[in-house]
Structures are given as structure tokens and as C-alpha cells.
């Protein structure tokens, strides 16, 4: 994990981290130097030797100032490296998530991804800030101090380290045990966050159906489970850390006892004994601080594992040979596709979509209509066969270049928590205000926007919460109009709207699709009667193709769907 983190750091951050390690090491050695200077002064006084107080004081002040400067530099450098680590990893996540196949997001819950981006990435900062820089410097200082003390008296040196291996074994065993509990706690946290997100989004529905109590009970159980797993970790850490510090204290006690016996037996100097009693604390300091550093490391390691799951998710491969399509006609050649390893959603699909034509995909739910649209957009790649755009396999076209030639209007409109102007300008980020207004006019939404107090600068709220369904859909169409791409993927959205909104949206769609290659996922068959070609899908296969009138005459599946919708319009609810 550390190697991967360091690899991701910029050159400036690596320099900051190295500077922090060096500065902490110097600061710790200066602290030892202060102790040594004080002991030497006491030794001189005890032996009746003359002591230059001014020189002694000047040396101590100089050491303290140098130590303060070293620690200041170390703190600034390590936090700079830590902030850069978090920023770098978040940027990598964002870049990767842009290229991950959509199937990954269907498997991962929003709560888990929120935890990864916010909490898990944040857990990496202490690893860089504390574990890496301070641990390395502590090991260096402990080695220097321990080596010096062994040089003074190897017998007291052996006593000093006598129980260190036992203490480290206790900590290692405890960390292994708590590591498993930590993973359980993170899973419980992800479950709890997911439920919170689900509850927040569904509050109107929960209240409307009087399901608040049952949902609150479910949420309460999740919170209780997370609380219990958190307590289990606390108990585990408290247990093994208590034993760890006990063995450290016992090791110090063994050293003090052995040293006293050597002094009383005339086998060691008193000053050497005092040196051990005082300086051994500097030797034990890294072991005492190891608790916080190691806990941060374990949290960071677990977090990096979840981050890596996102970073290593299957992504859309860059084109090996960047080719440019000629025109925007589409062709499916013997395409098979499945979301999992079995149950193919599309089977042996052959389909031609001529340039500047409108193709409508119709059929029962689960027939493969949305799957075809998703494959065109490369939300997934085909398992077998290929899809050509302008005579070029879309996998050989640069992904961003290809998407720049596509406008997408989905039934479930996504609006960002920004102004109406910025939500429309997502279609083309460098568009002028005049171009955004013109797109809104063609989408039949300008009059509504102009009538708002802040006009185009009106915030839409979270996912357009303050807008009606028809208004949100027309903003989405304005976004696609602004993009002005030659290929339009349209998830038809006129079903379930009031007549006025339906007319406005249909006019907006007519403006959007003029002189374009259009693939429509049709739900309301009346809106696609004039399509150049209607493709009827069932169970992942194309069962019929043709124009509206011709398909009705055949009396096949399309005719059945048409008759069913005609009858549905005549139904009246019994009172």
C-alpha cells in the first residue's frame, strides 16, 4: 500500500515527505542532545568540576531553538504531503469512475461509494502524515539511541530490550484480530450510510405509505449493529494495547532492576546507570507511539483496499488505433451481450441505422431496448460481434471523441445542484449565454426560465427538486440541443405527462432530432408512428422491423402492443 501511495505522489510531495522524515529525525536527535547536555552538566557539578553556566545555557537554548525549527519544518512538510495524497487519490478516483463500465455502479451502492470517496480517502492522510514520516524517523532515532546505550553497557542494553519481542507479538496478534473486526465495522458503516441515503431520497414515499416506523426500525437496527461492532473494536484495541504497554513497562522495569544490581555490585558506573534510566525513555518512545501510528496504518490499509476496488474496476479500454468515423450511421454485427456470465440480454443482433434517420426500439420490458442504447454509448462493451459507427468499430474510436458526437436524453433526468444555466451548459461547456438561451427556446423551456426571479441563474436544488417532471425533461433536451451532436440517443419521455407538457416536449424533441441520426427507446407508440424504421425486440432478439403501417398489417408483436396501448387509453377507473 505504501509503495502504491508513494508512486501516486507528485515530485513535490515526495520531497515534502522526505523533508518531514529528515526533520523529525533531526528534531528527535536534538531532543536526545538536550538530555545528554543536561546530564553532562549534572555530571560536572557532581564531580566538582567547573561549569561555564553561560555557555551551558547558550547550548541548551540553541538546542531547543533548533529542535523547534526542525519540528516546525517537519509538521508543515508532512501535512503538505498528506493533503496532496488525498487530492491525488480523489482525482484518480474521479478520472477512473468516468471510465468505469456502468455495470460497476449497479453492483456498488451509493453509500459505499460515498464512504470510499470521503471517509476512506481521508483515512490515507494520517498514514502519510504520521505513520510514514514519524515511524521512519522514530526507528532511526531508536536505533541510534539503542546502539549508543548498548555501547555504554551491553548488559543493561539486553535488559532494556528483553521483553520488546513479547510486546510486539502481543500487538501484532491484537492487530490481526481487530483488523477483521475493522472490516466488519466498515461494512456495517456502508450499510448504515446506504440506508440513510435511501431513507433521505424516499422520505415522501415513506410518509405517503405510512412506512416511517418500519423504516426507522430498520435504520435503527443498522445503527445498533454499527455501534456494537464499533464497541467490539474498542474492547479489542483496549485489551491488546493494555497488554502491550504492560510488557513495555515491565521491560523498562527489568532494565532498571538489572542496572541497579550491577551498580550495587560494583560492576557498572552510576552515571552509566543514570544514562540508561533517562535515555532509555527515548528508546521506548517509538514503541509507545507505535499504537497510534499502527492503528492509522491499519485503517489506511483497509481503506486503500476499498479504494483499489474502485481504481481497479473494469474500465473502458482506450482505443489501440484511434480512428475517426465517416458520418454517424450505426451497424450492429452479430452482437451478443449479457450483464452477467449467463442469460444473454441480446442474441445475434444485426441492425443497421442509416445516417440522418430515426430508428425506434420497441418491445416488452426486458426485451433489450435499453441494452442496445447502453452498448452504443459504451456503458458496456459487447461480448461477441461488434458495433460500427461511420464504418469504424466504436472500440477503435477514442471514447471522449465518440461521446462528443452523441447527445443523450434519458427518461430519468439527472440535474446537478447548480443553476439552470450551468445545467444546460453541461451539454457544451464553452457555450455562450446566447447559445444556452437559444437552446432553451428550441426546448420550449425559455419562457418558464425567463419568468423566474433569477432567470437562468436560478438554482435547481438537489436533482431539480423544485421543478416539475416536464420542466426537468425540457432542460435535459436543451442540454442535448446545445451539444448539437450528429447522433441522438433518446429514451422517449412523453408517457405519463399532461397534454400541455406532452405537446411542448414533442416539439422540443422534433427540434432536437432534425437532420440527426436518432435512436429512440419508445414507450408511447403514437410518438414514433413516423419513424423511418421500427425495430421490435423480445427476449434479446429482433423479431420484427419495418414502418408503422407495415408492421400493423403483419399482425405480429408490434400490432399486439399497439392494440394493447389503444385499449389502455379507453380504460376508465371504476369508482
NORDATA-V375806 format. One record per backbone hydrogen bond with DSSP energy under -1.0 kcal/mol. CO is the residue of the C=O (numbers start at 1). NH is the residue of the N-H. Records with the same first field share a line. If there is no record, write none. Layout:
# NORDATA-V375806
CO: NH ; NH
This chain:
# NORDATA-V375806
1: 5
2: 6
3: 7
4: 8
10: 14
11: 15
12: 16
13: 17
14: 18
15: 19
16: 20
17: 21
18: 22
19: 23
20: 24
21: 25
22: 26
23: 27
24: 28
25: 29
26: 30
27: 31
28: 32
29: 33
30: 34
31: 35
32: 36
33: 37
34: 38
35: 39
36: 40
37: 41
38: 42
39: 43
40: 44
41: 45
42: 46
43: 47
44: 49
45: 48
51: 53
52: 56
53: 57
54: 58
55: 59
56: 60
57: 61
58: 62
59: 63
60: 64
61: 65
62: 66
63: 67
64: 68
65: 69
66: 70
67: 71
68: 72
69: 73
70: 74
71: 75
72: 76
73: 77
74: 78
75: 79
76: 80
77: 81
78: 82
79: 83
80: 84
81: 85
82: 86
83: 87
84: 88
85: 89
86: 90
87: 91
88: 92
89: 93
90: 94
91: 95
92: 96
93: 97
94: 98
96: 99
99: 316
101: 104
102: 106
103: 107
104: 108
109: 113
110: 114
111: 115
112: 116
113: 117
114: 118
115: 120
116: 121
118: 122
119: 123
121: 124
124: 128
125: 129
126: 130 ; 131
127: 132
128: 133
130: 134
131: 135
132: 136
133: 137
134: 138
135: 139
136: 140
137: 141
138: 142
139: 143
140: 144
141: 145
142: 146
143: 147
144: 148
145: 149
146: 150
147: 151
148: 152
149: 153
153: 157
154: 158
155: 159
156: 160
157: 161
163: 167
164: 168
165: 169
166: 170
167: 171
168: 172
169: 173
170: 174
171: 175
172: 176
173: 177
174: 178
175: 179
176: 180
177: 181
178: 182
179: 183
180: 184
181: 185
182: 186
183: 187
184: 188
185: 189
186: 190
187: 191
188: 192
189: 193
190: 194
191: 195
192: 196
193: 197
194: 198
195: 199
196: 200
197: 201
198: 202
202: 206
203: 207
204: 208
205: 209
206: 211
207: 210
211: 215
212: 216
213: 217
214: 218
215: 219
216: 220
217: 221
218: 222
219: 223
220: 224
221: 225
222: 226
223: 227
224: 228
225: 229
226: 230
227: 231
228: 232
229: 233
230: 234
231: 235
232: 236
233: 237
234: 238
235: 239
236: 240
237: 241
238: 242
239: 243
240: 244
241: 245
242: 246
243: 247
244: 248
245: 249
246: 250
247: 251
248: 252
249: 253
250: 254
251: 255
252: 256
253: 257
254: 258
255: 259
256: 260
257: 261
258: 262
259: 263
260: 264
261: 265
262: 267
263: 266
269: 273
270: 274
271: 275
272: 276
273: 277
274: 278
275: 279
276: 280
278: 281
279: 282 ; 283
280: 284
281: 285
284: 288
285: 289
289: 293
290: 294
291: 295
292: 296
293: 297
294: 298
295: 299
296: 300
297: 301
298: 302
299: 303
300: 304
301: 305
302: 306
303: 307
304: 308
305: 309
306: 310
307: 311
308: 312
310: 313
314: 101
329: 390
330: 353
331: 388
332: 351
333: 386
335: 349
336: 383 ; 384
337: 345 ; 346
346: 337
349: 335
351: 332
353: 330
354: 357
357: 518
358: 532 ; 533
359: 520
360: 535
361: 522
362: 537
364: 367
367: 540
368: 372
369: 373
370: 374
371: 375
372: 376
373: 377
374: 379
379: 102
384: 336
386: 333
387: 394
388: 331
389: 392
390: 326
392: 389
393: 396
396: 323
398: 402
399: 403
400: 404
402: 405
403: 406
405: 487
407: 489
409: 491
411: 413
416: 418
418: 460
419: 423
420: 424
421: 425
424: 427
425: 428
428: 431
432: 436
433: 437
434: 438
435: 439
436: 440
437: 441
438: 442
439: 443
440: 445 ; 446
441: 444
445: 449
446: 450
447: 451
449: 452
454: 457
455: 458
456: 421
458: 420
460: 466
461: 464
464: 467
468: 472
469: 473
470: 474
471: 475
472: 476
473: 477
474: 478
475: 479
476: 480
477: 481
478: 482
479: 483
480: 484
486: 517
487: 407
488: 519
489: 409
490: 492 ; 521
494: 497
498: 502
499: 503
500: 504
501: 505
502: 506
503: 507
504: 508
505: 509
506: 510
507: 511
508: 512
509: 513
513: 516
517: 488
518: 359
519: 490
520: 361
521: 492
524: 527
525: 528
528: 531
533: 360
534: 546
535: 362
536: 543 ; 544
538: 541
540: 347
541: 538
544: 536
546: 534
547: 551
548: 552
549: 553
550: 554
556: 560
557: 561
558: 562
559: 563
560: 564
561: 565
562: 566
563: 567
564: 568
565: 569
